[in-house]
Structures are given as C-alpha cells and as structure tokens.
Amino acid sequence: MNIKKGDKVKIIAGKDKGKSGKVLQVFPEKNRVSVEGLNLLVKHMRPRRQGEKGQRIEFPAPLEASNLMIECPKCGKPSRIGAQIVKAEGKKDKKFRECKKCKQIID
C-alpha cells in the first residue's frame, strides 16, 4: 500500500468525492484507510449507569484505499505514486515514493 499515516489525500470516489484530508489510520490487511473528518458515521452509545444519558458519537469510518489519491506536497495536485530507488555507496539501496506528475520524492 502506497498510503501512509500523515499523508494528505483526496477522495476520488464515494459520497465525499472531491474532499481532502489527512490520513489518521492505515489498515493494510484490509486495504482501507481512515481519513480525518471524512466518511463520518454516527454510533449511538447506550448509557452505562442509571440517570446518565446516551450519546451520539461521530467517527471517521475507513475508506477503500483505491478511492483515494495522494496529494503531492510540492505541486499540490492529486497524483499516482511511483517508486524511485536511490543507490548509496556501501549501504543498501533505499526506495522512496515519488509523484508521477512532478517526479518529486514524497517521503
């Protein structure tokens, strides 16, 4: 999965199409991502003690990762992600994510 916690993403499909936000959580085994302030669901909580009121809690539900695109920090446009391998002398090669539009390294 090319999306990491803290990335700024734009939703390209679904009820919040066109909106953007920051990634809160990533669930790679389910290929899902939770985005701050988007895809909000309401959960009704029952009162735990007598005399206490119930609550409505809004929380961001995870989205399918294929419905998101990373916004490049340099050009600010939603873009696909490529891989760029940087060779280091005497060390292991390091792999970075890069914007397909402006060829800028994202990490």
N, C-alpha and C positions, 0 to 999 in steps of 0.2 A: 504494500500500500504506500502511495506517494504522499499521503497527507499526514502531517504530524501535529501534535498538540501545540497551540500557539499560532498556527498558520492563519492567515486571513483568507477566507474562501467566499465564493459567490455561488448561490444556488441556481442551477440551470434548468431544473425541472421540479414540479410539485406545486403545492399551494403557496409557498413562499418564493416562487420563481422571481429572480432579479434582485433579491435582497442579499446582503453580505454580512458576515460576522466572523468572530474569532472562534477557533476550534477549542472546545473545553475538554473533550474526551475522545479517544480513538479506540474502537473495538475491532482489531484486525481479524480475529477469528470469525466475526460475523460480517465483516466488510462494511461496518457502519461507523458514523461519526456524529458526535453531538456538538451543535453549534450554538453559541451564546445568543439568546434572545430570539431564536428561530425555531419553527416547528413546535410551538408551545402546546402542551397538553395540560388538562386540569385533572387533578386527582383529588377526590373527596376523602378526607380523613374523618373517621368517627371520633367522638370524644372518648378519652381514656378514663376519665373519672366522672363521677356524678356531679352535675352542676356546671361542668365545663362544656363549651360549645365546640361543635365540629368545625373543620376548616376546609378551605379550597386551596390547594397548593398547585401553582403553575410551575412546570418544569420543561426544559427543552428535551424532547424525545430524540433518539438517534435517527439520522437520515442514512440512506444508502449512499455510499461513497461515490458511486457512479453519477449521482445527481449533483455533484459539486465540482468546481474548478478552482484551483489556487489562483489568487490574485498576486501577480508579481510585485515585489516591493519596489522595484526600480521603475517599471513602466506603468504600473497600476492597473493593468488590464488582466482579465481572466485568461489563463493560458494552460496549455498542456505542459506536462513535465517530462523532461528527458534526463538522461544520466550522463555525467561527464566524469571521466576518470583522470585524476591528476597524479602523475608519477613523481615520486620522491626518491632522492638518492639514498640508498642504503636502508630505506624503510619500505613498508608495504604501500602499495598504491591506494589512494583514497578516492572514494566515489562520492560525488556531490550531485544534488538535484539542480537542474537548470531550466530556465524559462525557454520554451520553444520559440517565442516571438522575438525576444531581445537577446537571447543567448547569455543572460546574466545568471551567475550562480546564486541560488536561493539560500542555501544553508549559511 
